[in-house]
Amino acid sequence: MSRSLRRGALAATAVVFSIASLAACGAGQDAQTLQIKPDNAAATKGEIEVQNALVITQGQKGEKGPAVVSATLFNSGTKAQTLDGITLPGGKGKVTLKPAEGSGKVTVPALGSVVIGGKGNASAVIEDGAATVRDGEVQKVAFQLSSTGGIELEAFVVPATGMYAPYGPTAAPAASPAAGATPSGTPSGSPSGAATGAASGSPSGAPSGSPSHSAGH
């Protein structure tokens, strides 16, 4: 083999190794990206696409309280649609939808999107989440749109920890005191401070300083 042919063969080999190295590097980056971004449920029907659908439970195992549905809905159409409801086929939980502001239905704007879950966004609360869904399971979720109709997918059920914490449900509300019970810190009988107010001539809990003193400033 001539020197020129040998040089050509070596150069070609070097190019092949360079491409292989770059491909391996790219594959490694993709693998890391996939580990960071979980493969959440997504589905498309007509002009509506549902992405990153999840069912998020309370952060602590066994903790009672509501769960939520979290997702992003995209509308590629030129007309807005309303999200008329979210249901859990085969489940018993009732899902309550609320827009980010005010009352009424959640709207998916034309050529836009709406986020469900997280602070400042629309919400979809599963009232008895602890009894309806369990962490680690896959739950069917159906989104009902005004024009597109139903879009059903299977969403992972995850606890509100780590990256999911900002989108999880709030804690279950504290139980109201029983009728006739005395609030903590208040003596039974007459309202707190009533006797003192009567003796001093001023209502109990009034701001420090008399009105005339304040007006003088």
C-alpha positions, -999 to 999 in steps of 0.1 A, spaced: 0 0 0 13 35 -9 20 61 17 -9 83 4 -33 54 7 -21 46 42 -25 83 52 -60 83 38 -70 52 57 -57 66 90 -76 99 84 -108 80 77 -104 59 109 -98 91 129 -131 106 116 -150 74 125 -137 74 160 -145 112 164 -181 106 153 -185 76 176 -172 96 205 -196 125 199 -225 101 196 -216 84 228 -213 117 246 -247 128 232 -263 95 243 -249 100 278 -264 135 280 -298 122 268 -297 94 294 -291 119 322 -319 142 309 -343 113 310 -334 106 346 -341 142 355 -374 145 336 -397 116 343 -418 103 315 -452 117 326 -484 109 309 -494 128 277 -522 125 252 -535 144 222 -569 146 206 -579 171 180 -566 205 189 -560 197 226 -528 182 240 -525 171 276 -489 169 289 -472 160 322 -503 146 338 -499 134 374 -519 125 404 -502 140 435 -510 128 470 -501 141 505 -464 143 511 -463 119 541 -471 82 537 -505 74 552 -514 111 557 -551 117 552 -563 146 530 -571 155 494 -550 147 463 -547 167 432 -544 163 394 -516 182 379 -512 187 341 -507 213 313 -533 216 285 -523 231 252 -548 244 226 -535 246 190 -569 258 177 -581 293 170 -610 291 195 -609 288 233 -622 257 250 -634 251 285 -623 222 307 -657 211 318 -645 184 342 -619 158 352 -629 123 363 -611 92 375 -627 63 355 -631 33 378 -624 54 409 -647 69 435 -630 102 440 -648 134 431 -626 160 413 -634 197 420 -621 221 394 -614 258 401 -599 285 378 -568 304 389 -589 335 396 -626 340 403 -652 314 397 -666 295 367 -649 270 344 -612 266 335 -605 280 301 -578 267 277 -572 298 255 -569 297 217 -533 291 207 -524 290 243 -522 268 274 -534 264 310 -516 249 339 -534 229 365 -517 226 399 -493 248 417 -495 282 432 -514 308 412 -527 282 387 -560 264 382 -566 235 406 -582 200 404 -587 186 438 -596 149 445 -615 154 477 -609 120 493 -575 114 478 -561 92 505 -589 67 500 -590 69 463 -554 67 450 -522 52 462 -486 62 456 -468 42 429 -500 32 411 -512 43 377 -545 60 377 -568 66 347 -577 103 343 -602 117 318 -602 154 308 -635 166 293 -632 195 269 -661 216 256 -654 210 219 -628 182 218 -647 159 242 -630 134 264 -592 128 265 -583 98 287 -548 88 298 -530 69 326 -511 91 351 -486 81 377 -496 86 414 -467 103 433 -464 119 467 -459 157 471 -422 155 478 -391 168 460 -399 183 426 -436 175 430 -440 194 463 -449 228 448 -478 211 428 -491 189 456 -523 193 477 -525 214 508 -528 196 542 -562 185 553 -580 212 572 -580 210 610 -611 197 626 -635 224 639 -639 225 677 -670 207 690 -701 228 697 -700 244 732 -662 238 735 -642 267 749 -614 280 725 -579 274 737 -566 301 760 -600 316 768 -613 311 804 -647 295 806 -676 317 816 -674 354 807 -654 366 777 -618 372 783 -610 406 797 -647 416 803 -642 422 840 -610 441 835 -626 463 809 -655 471 832 -632 481 860 -609 503 839 -636 519 818 -621 509 785 -630 479 763 -608 449 766 -582 446 738 -583 483 728 -551 497 712 -525 511 735 -529 548 741 -561 569 741 -576 585 710 -569 620 722 -532 611 726 -531 597 691 -549 627 676 -524 650 693 -497 636 671 
